[in-house]
Amino acid sequence: MTNEAKSGLFGLGDKNEAYAKYFIGDSYLNPLAGGEGIDVNVSNVTFEPGCRNDWHIHHDGYQILLVTGGEGWYQEAGQPAQLLHAGDAVTIHEGVKHWHGATKDSWFSHVAITKGTSEWLEPVDDEAYAQLG
């Protein structure tokens, strides 16, 4: 699982410095598609074990996650966390507060297809995260 998530089909990419303030732990970003005249961004995001992003909401669009390797979590506010594996897909509708990231013991990689803007919120509580799986 670790090798699959770290060196999968779309590659690890560079350390995700631009969004590091919205993550607990290190993540890596490999932009795949988008740019001028394209209203959707497609990137491979890889999380080290224990890494997760902060709670956030997508406005004026949506996000689709296509899991390519490792094990990770996805959680919507008020709902239980879902354990994700390679081959899983998650559709996140506009306005839904959520977070996603790796499990404590596994690297995790997904392709994120994102339209619109993200509103970054509070970090995922360490205690709540520690109780998962």
Steps between C-alpha positions, in 0.01 A plus 500: 500500500773747587686465171175516303398826666847661485590409142168425339373560151514882526818537707572661834549859385661774707454573868173691531647826634224724356230333713714380794322734743175308436652155573619317810807307382663497158320462170618501139332656198532402134285723274357295212260727308345842510632844422385797298151462356434180700259534793602179676827402668626142497787402732647192658529556876707267717487504881766353730369278782298710746473797262160655444363828376291740706125507487396690188208586272495532121304795363377554144579143408583157636781252557540141387764276661627192314709290740810358332697349788537436871236548766333823599204664664219719370255663738210741462398711800249314717571165330733211590837487320521264200808283445619528139710264286631501143208496258262692727344824378340781701281779363492810719222744422519876531471628857578169676745539789752215488862386531713218355842350567710195575449245773754500784699212348469539123593736223192611304463633148203632305429697188301810596276652234396840634278774360447827684670641806584347837425657836747364753374455856632354827747209521369148562516444875800281596297307757215423257751396232686272744175311570451402132567141403 
